[in-house]
Amino acid sequence: SRADESALDLVTLIVSEDDPVPGMQSEHVKILRMCRHPTAMVEISSELGLPVSVVKILLCDLLDTGRITARHPSSAPDDARLPDLETLKQVLVGLKKL
């Protein structure tokens, strides 16, 4: 089954699950090496010098074969959540007073 391209956006974090193997497309090899640590799709696009649309296709190929995993930053654990909106507003007011 084909990976769902719509699930991938600029901030989707990509992590390699596998090492490159001989005969792989050079872009796939670069992505696997680059994503040993979570890397946003926009960073991969910039690093490879390729349009996001092309990178998305490459990532779907790698997802289909299980060589990478993809997750959205919003799927971070609950304790990693951002402060609530009211707290952020108070911080902004405080900064403006400086």
C-alpha positions as CSV (number, residue, x, y, z in Angstrom):
1,S,0.0,0.0,0.0
2,R,1.2,3.5,-0.8
3,A,2.0,5.9,2.0
4,D,-0.4,8.7,2.4
5,E,1.3,11.8,1.0
6,S,-1.2,14.1,2.7
7,A,0.1,12.9,6.1
8,L,3.4,14.5,5.3
9,D,3.9,18.3,5.7
10,L,6.9,20.6,6.1
11,V,7.3,20.0,9.8
12,T,6.8,16.2,9.8
13,L,9.8,14.6,11.5
14,I,11.5,11.8,9.6
15,V,13.7,9.1,11.3
16,S,15.7,6.4,9.6
17,E,14.9,2.9,10.6
18,D,17.4,1.3,8.4
19,D,20.9,1.8,6.9
20,P,21.3,2.4,3.1
21,V,21.9,-0.7,1.0
22,P,23.8,-1.1,-2.2
23,G,21.9,-0.2,-5.3
24,M,19.6,2.4,-3.6
25,Q,18.8,5.7,-5.3
26,S,21.4,8.3,-4.2
27,E,18.7,10.6,-2.7
28,H,17.3,7.7,-0.6
29,V,20.8,7.0,0.7
30,K,21.2,10.7,1.6
31,I,17.9,10.8,3.4
32,L,18.6,7.7,5.4
33,R,22.0,9.1,6.5
34,M,20.6,12.6,7.2
35,C,17.7,11.3,9.3
36,R,19.5,9.2,11.9
37,H,18.1,11.8,14.3
38,P,14.6,13.3,13.7
39,T,14.7,15.7,10.8
40,A,11.9,17.9,9.5
41,M,10.9,17.4,5.9
42,V,11.6,21.1,5.2
43,E,15.2,20.5,6.4
44,I,15.6,17.5,4.1
45,S,14.3,19.5,1.1
46,S,16.8,22.3,1.9
47,E,19.7,19.9,2.4
48,L,19.1,18.0,-0.8
49,G,18.3,21.1,-2.8
50,L,15.1,19.5,-4.1
51,P,11.5,20.8,-4.1
52,V,9.3,19.7,-1.2
53,S,7.0,17.9,-3.7
54,V,10.0,15.7,-4.9
55,V,11.2,15.0,-1.3
56,K,7.6,14.0,-0.4
57,I,7.7,11.3,-3.1
58,L,11.1,10.1,-2.0
59,L,9.9,9.9,1.6
60,C,6.8,7.9,0.6
61,D,9.0,5.4,-1.2
62,L,11.0,5.0,2.0
63,L,7.9,4.8,4.2
64,D,6.4,2.1,1.9
65,T,9.5,-0.1,2.5
66,G,9.7,0.6,6.2
67,R,13.1,2.3,6.0
68,I,11.9,5.5,7.7
69,T,9.2,6.5,10.2
70,A,7.3,9.8,10.1
71,R,5.5,11.6,12.9
72,H,4.1,15.0,13.3
73,P,5.6,17.1,16.1
74,S,2.1,17.5,17.6
75,S,2.2,13.8,18.5
76,A,4.8,14.5,21.1
77,P,4.1,13.2,24.6
78,D,1.6,15.3,26.7
79,D,4.3,16.5,29.1
80,A,6.1,18.1,26.1
81,R,3.0,20.3,25.3
82,L,3.3,24.0,24.9
83,P,1.9,26.3,27.6
84,D,-1.7,27.3,27.3
85,L,-2.7,30.3,25.3
86,E,-3.4,32.5,28.3
87,T,0.2,31.9,29.7
88,L,1.6,32.8,26.3
89,K,-0.4,36.0,26.2
90,Q,0.9,37.0,29.7
91,V,4.4,36.4,28.6
92,L,3.9,38.6,25.5
93,V,2.4,41.4,27.6
94,G,5.4,41.1,29.9
95,L,7.8,41.3,27.0
96,K,6.1,44.4,25.6
97,K,6.6,46.1,28.9
98,L,10.3,45.7,28.8
